Amino acid sequence: MLAAALKDTRWQRTSPSCAPRLGVAAVRAAYGHELDALHVEGLVRALPSVCADS
């Protein structure tokens, strides 16, 4: 199910705007969910693998 969901977002992940949009979403999520330092670090480490152009 996850693989199918990722396949459906391929056009977004290969877009030049992927990294900036992902960065904004990550900051909002970290703030909105009040992530602690450990979880913020995990999020930061995972983000580069999301966008195909990163």
N, C-alpha and C positions, 0 to 999 in steps of 0.2 A: 504494500500500500504506500509506503514512504517513497519507494523508487518511482511509482507512477506519479505521485504528487510532484516529485522533483522533475520528472520528465515534462510535466505540464508547465513548469516555470522556466524551461530552458531559454526561451526568448528573453525573459527578464534577466536571467543570470548572465547572458552573453551581451546584454546592452551596455554601452559605455557608462550609463548612469547607474549601473548596479552598485558599485562601491560607495558612491556618495549617498544614495538612497538607503543602502544597508547600514551605513554608519549612523545616519540620523535615526533610523529605526532602532538600532542597538542602544544608542544613548537614551532614547525615550523609554525603551523597555527596561534598561538598567535602573533608570530613575523611578519609573512608574512602579516597578516591582521591588524597589528598594534592595537591590542585590548587594550582597556583602562582597568584600574584596576578592575572595576566592572565586566566586561565581563571575564577577566582572572579568577576572583574568582568564577564566575558561571561555567566556564569550569573545574576548579579544583574540585569543588563540584560534578560535574556530572560524572567525569571520573571513579571513583570507581565502579559505577553501570554498566559500559559497559562490563568489563571482568568477566566471570563467576567464575574465580578463585580468584577474589579480595574480 
